[in-house]
Amino acid sequence: ESTYLRPPPNVGDLISLKVDNLTDRISHSTLRCIFEKYGPIGYVYIPWDCFTQESRGFAFNAWLLHVFC
């Protein structure tokens, strides 16, 4: 049984962008606000260090339609 609150996105329909040099205080909502002007966001993924519980300094944004990138 899945532990997701909703099903994972269909990544075949997404175009992603890696964003580097982020502060450790960056949030999903901040990245959404910055990048949603380029099109509907499918997801924002910020990897966290399992030991320090801080951002690893990069993230991935994915748009639902490639025509917006």
C-alpha positions in Angstrom: 0.0 0.0 0.0 1.3 3.5 -0.9 2.1 6.0 1.8 1.5 8.9 -0.6 -1.3 11.4 0.2 -1.8 11.6 -3.6 -0.4 9.6 -6.4 3.1 10.6 -7.7 3.1 12.8 -10.8 3.4 11.3 -14.2 7.0 12.3 -14.8 6.7 11.5 -18.5 4.8 14.7 -18.9 7.2 16.9 -16.9 10.2 18.9 -17.7 12.6 19.5 -14.8 15.2 22.0 -14.0 18.0 21.7 -11.4 18.6 24.9 -9.4 21.9 25.2 -7.5 23.4 27.5 -4.9 20.3 27.7 -2.7 20.4 28.8 0.9 19.7 26.2 3.6 16.6 28.1 4.5 14.9 27.8 1.1 11.3 26.5 1.2 9.1 24.7 -1.3 6.7 27.6 -1.3 9.4 30.1 -2.1 10.6 28.1 -5.1 7.0 27.7 -6.3 6.5 31.5 -6.1 9.7 32.2 -8.0 9.1 29.6 -10.8 5.4 29.4 -11.3 5.5 32.5 -13.5 7.0 30.1 -16.2 4.1 27.7 -16.1 2.2 25.3 -13.8 4.6 23.6 -11.4 4.3 19.8 -11.2 6.5 19.5 -8.1 9.4 21.0 -6.2 11.9 18.7 -4.7 14.5 19.9 -2.2 16.9 17.2 -1.0 17.7 17.3 2.7 20.9 16.1 4.4 19.8 13.2 6.7 22.4 14.1 9.4 22.1 17.9 9.6 18.4 18.1 8.5 19.3 21.1 6.3 19.0 21.6 2.5 21.8 20.2 0.4 21.9 23.5 -1.5 20.0 22.5 -4.7 16.5 21.6 -5.8 14.5 20.4 -8.8 11.5 22.1 -10.2 9.3 20.4 -12.7 6.7 21.9 -15.0 3.6 20.1 -16.2 3.9 21.1 -19.9 7.2 21.5 -21.7 5.9 24.4 -23.7 6.2 26.7 -20.6 10.0 26.1 -20.1 
